[in-house]
Amino acid sequence: MYLYGVLMMKKYWAFYVPYLVFVLAFLLLVLCNSKADLHLWMTSFNSPAADIFFHYYTYVGDWVPFAVVGGLLFFRYRIALLVLAAQLVSAVFSTSLKHIFNESRPSLYFSQHFPSVSFHHVAGEHLYTTHSFPSGHTITAFAFFMMLAFYTRHNPVRFLYFVLAFLVGYSRVYLSQHFAVDVLAGSAIGVLVSVFCYQYIDNKLLAWADSSIYKDFKKKSKDKSLLSEI
């Protein structure tokens, strides 16, 4: 298992290395600051343009991966099924842990402990109050982009996938939906779930998984054409 982990790190370093830097940086920030102070500091870097961007971009950690699964069915069943499996397993972990911990989100936490303190609130963004830990959007994003990184040959693209996943996680803090610790935990769950699905499910898929709706349709059309010539 250890050897497998080392090989994974070596092959997919373009995702793992920046991810480890992110984990260490966030872990240091979480350990050295109160979550209230850290949240206020992280949300202090705001602008009208960033408000608009993160308000919409955060949906990449919501329904977008499931929409992409539909498109991947036309490209390759294997990738579509693995992405879907990672999303479903992630959803189970996310829902279960949210109900187990039932931590207060920033809006409720500040109103209870620091009612006189105001924090950044993006206009039009509905602020939830409970089930803060872990961040479900972050779990979804990291599980999604980690799985895509496994099926990408180019390291610059793998690095891009990390950046896209990180931006979803950061959006949850920027929008004051989660604390940094929620994002940190969510990212770890998302990555671990994808590694598990890739390791234990990918090898169980048979040869048909390397086909696609497009290839099957093309094959059927070709077979019909050959039959008509007989």
C-alpha positions as CSV (number, residue, x, y, z in Angstrom):
1,M,0.0,0.0,0.0
2,Y,2.9,2.4,0.9
3,L,4.6,1.6,-2.4
4,Y,1.4,2.2,-4.3
5,G,1.1,5.6,-2.6
6,V,4.7,6.5,-3.5
7,L,4.1,5.6,-7.2
8,M,0.9,7.6,-7.2
9,M,2.7,10.6,-5.8
10,K,5.5,10.3,-8.4
11,K,3.1,9.9,-11.4
12,Y,0.6,12.6,-10.5
13,W,3.0,15.0,-8.8
14,A,1.6,18.0,-10.7
15,F,-1.6,17.6,-8.6
16,Y,-0.2,16.2,-5.4
17,V,2.7,18.5,-4.8
18,P,0.6,21.8,-4.9
19,Y,-2.1,20.0,-3.0
20,L,0.4,19.1,-0.2
21,V,1.6,22.7,-0.1
22,F,-2.1,23.9,0.2
23,V,-2.7,21.4,3.0
24,L,0.4,22.4,5.0
25,A,-0.4,26.1,4.5
26,F,-4.0,25.8,5.6
27,L,-3.1,23.5,8.4
28,L,-0.6,26.1,9.7
29,L,-3.1,28.9,9.4
30,V,-5.8,26.8,11.2
31,L,-3.5,25.8,14.1
32,C,-2.1,29.3,14.6
33,N,-5.3,31.3,14.4
34,S,-8.8,31.2,15.8
35,K,-11.3,30.3,13.2
36,A,-13.1,33.6,13.5
37,D,-9.9,35.7,13.0
38,L,-8.8,33.5,10.1
39,H,-12.1,33.8,8.4
40,L,-12.1,37.6,8.7
41,W,-8.6,37.7,7.3
42,M,-9.3,35.4,4.4
43,T,-12.5,37.2,3.4
44,S,-10.8,40.6,3.7
45,F,-9.3,40.1,0.2
46,N,-12.5,40.9,-1.6
47,S,-13.7,42.9,-4.6
48,P,-16.9,43.3,-6.6
49,A,-15.4,41.3,-9.5
50,A,-14.4,38.5,-7.1
51,D,-17.9,38.6,-5.6
52,I,-19.4,37.8,-9.0
53,F,-16.8,35.2,-9.9
54,F,-17.0,33.2,-6.7
55,H,-20.8,33.5,-6.5
56,Y,-21.1,31.5,-9.8
57,Y,-17.9,29.5,-9.7
58,T,-18.8,27.8,-6.5
59,Y,-21.3,25.7,-8.4
60,V,-18.4,23.7,-9.8
61,G,-18.6,22.0,-6.5
62,D,-22.3,21.4,-6.8
63,W,-24.1,20.1,-9.9
64,V,-21.4,20.6,-12.5
65,P,-19.6,17.3,-12.0
66,F,-22.8,15.4,-12.5
67,A,-23.4,17.3,-15.8
68,V,-19.9,16.5,-16.9
69,V,-20.6,12.8,-16.3
70,G,-23.3,13.0,-18.9
71,G,-20.8,14.4,-21.4
72,L,-18.1,11.8,-20.5
73,L,-20.5,9.0,-21.5
74,F,-20.0,10.1,-25.1
75,F,-16.2,10.0,-24.6
76,R,-15.4,7.0,-22.4
77,Y,-17.7,5.0,-20.0
78,R,-14.8,4.2,-17.7
79,I,-14.1,7.8,-16.8
80,A,-17.7,8.7,-16.5
81,L,-18.4,5.8,-14.1
82,L,-15.4,6.5,-12.0
83,V,-16.3,10.2,-11.7
84,L,-19.8,9.3,-10.8
85,A,-18.7,6.7,-8.2
86,A,-16.4,9.2,-6.5
87,Q,-19.2,11.7,-6.4
88,L,-21.7,9.3,-4.9
89,V,-19.2,8.0,-2.3
90,S,-18.2,11.6,-1.5
91,A,-21.9,12.5,-1.0
92,V,-22.3,9.8,1.6
93,F,-19.3,10.9,3.6
94,S,-20.3,14.6,3.3
95,T,-23.9,14.1,4.4
96,S,-22.9,11.7,7.3
97,L,-20.2,13.9,8.7
98,K,-22.2,17.0,8.5
99,H,-25.0,15.5,10.6
100,I,-22.5,13.9,13.0
101,F,-20.6,17.2,13.8
102,N,-23.4,19.7,13.0
103,E,-21.0,22.6,13.3
104,S,-22.2,26.2,13.0
105,R,-21.5,28.0,9.8
106,P,-19.8,31.5,9.9
107,S,-23.2,33.4,9.8
108,L,-24.5,31.6,12.9
109,Y,-21.1,31.4,14.6
110,F,-20.5,35.1,14.4
111,S,-24.0,36.0,15.4
112,Q,-23.7,33.9,18.5
113,H,-20.1,34.7,19.6
114,F,-19.3,38.0,17.9
115,P,-22.6,39.8,17.2
116,S,-20.9,43.2,16.8
117,V,-18.5,41.9,14.2
118,S,-19.4,42.2,10.5
119,F,-17.9,39.9,7.9
120,H,-17.9,40.0,4.1
121,H,-21.3,39.0,2.6
122,V,-21.8,38.7,-1.1
123,A,-25.0,40.2,-2.2
124,G,-27.6,37.6,-3.3
125,E,-25.7,34.8,-1.5
126,H,-28.0,32.9,0.8
127,L,-26.0,32.1,4.0
128,Y,-26.6,28.7,5.6
129,T,-26.3,28.3,9.3
130,T,-25.6,24.7,10.2
131,H,-23.8,21.6,8.9
132,S,-20.5,23.4,8.3
133,F,-18.0,20.6,8.8
134,P,-16.8,19.4,6.3
135,S,-17.4,21.5,3.2
136,G,-19.5,19.4,0.8
137,H,-18.7,21.6,-2.2
138,T,-14.9,21.2,-1.5
139,I,-15.3,17.4,-1.2
140,T,-17.1,17.3,-4.6
141,A,-14.6,19.5,-6.3
142,F,-11.5,17.7,-5.2
143,A,-13.0,14.3,-5.8
144,F,-14.0,15.4,-9.3
145,F,-10.7,17.1,-10.4
146,M,-8.6,14.4,-8.7
147,M,-10.3,11.7,-10.8
148,L,-9.9,13.7,-14.0
149,A,-6.2,14.1,-13.1
150,F,-5.9,10.3,-13.1
151,Y,-6.9,10.2,-16.7
152,T,-4.9,13.1,-17.9
153,R,-1.4,12.6,-19.4
154,H,-0.2,16.2,-19.3
155,N,1.2,17.6,-16.0
156,P,0.2,21.3,-16.8
157,V,-3.4,20.1,-17.0
158,R,-3.1,18.2,-13.8
159,F,-1.9,21.3,-12.1
160,L,-4.8,23.3,-13.6
161,Y,-7.2,20.7,-12.1
162,F,-5.7,21.4,-8.7
163,V,-6.1,25.1,-9.1
164,L,-9.7,24.7,-10.2
165,A,-10.4,22.5,-7.2
166,F,-8.7,24.9,-4.8
167,L,-10.7,27.8,-6.2
168,V,-13.9,26.0,-5.3
169,G,-12.7,25.4,-1.8
170,Y,-11.6,29.0,-1.4
171,S,-15.0,30.2,-2.7
172,R,-16.7,28.5,0.2
173,V,-14.7,30.7,2.6
174,Y,-15.0,33.8,0.5
175,L,-18.7,33.4,0.4
176,S,-18.8,32.9,4.2
177,Q,-20.4,29.5,3.8
178,H,-17.6,27.7,5.6
179,F,-14.5,28.1,7.7
180,A,-11.0,27.2,6.5
181,V,-10.9,24.0,8.5
182,D,-14.1,22.8,6.8
183,V,-12.4,23.3,3.4
184,L,-9.2,21.6,4.5
185,A,-11.1,18.5,5.7
186,G,-13.3,18.5,2.6
187,S,-10.3,18.5,0.3
188,A,-8.7,15.5,2.1
189,I,-11.9,13.5,1.9
190,G,-12.4,14.3,-1.8
191,V,-8.8,13.3,-2.7
192,L,-8.9,10.1,-0.6
193,V,-12.3,9.0,-2.0
194,S,-11.0,9.5,-5.6
195,V,-7.8,7.5,-4.8
196,F,-9.9,4.7,-3.3
197,C,-12.3,4.6,-6.3
198,Y,-9.5,4.7,-8.8
199,Q,-7.6,1.9,-7.1
200,Y,-10.4,-0.5,-6.2
201,I,-13.1,0.2,-8.9
202,D,-11.1,1.0,-12.0
203,N,-9.6,-2.5,-12.2
204,K,-13.0,-4.2,-11.8
205,L,-14.4,-2.6,-14.9
206,L,-14.3,-4.8,-18.0
207,A,-13.3,-4.0,-21.6
208,W,-16.8,-2.5,-22.4
209,A,-15.9,0.4,-20.1
210,D,-13.4,1.7,-22.6
211,S,-16.1,2.3,-25.2
212,S,-18.6,5.2,-25.2
213,I,-22.0,6.1,-26.5
214,Y,-20.4,7.7,-29.6
215,K,-18.3,4.6,-30.3
216,D,-21.2,2.2,-29.8
217,F,-23.4,4.3,-32.0
218,K,-20.7,4.5,-34.7
219,K,-20.3,0.7,-34.5
220,K,-24.0,0.0,-34.8
221,S,-24.3,2.3,-37.8
222,K,-21.3,0.5,-39.4
223,D,-22.9,-2.9,-38.7
224,K,-26.2,-1.8,-40.2
225,S,-24.4,-0.5,-43.3
226,L,-22.6,-3.8,-43.7
227,L,-25.9,-5.7,-43.4
228,S,-27.6,-3.6,-46.0
229,E,-24.8,-4.4,-48.4
230,I,-25.3,-8.2,-48.0
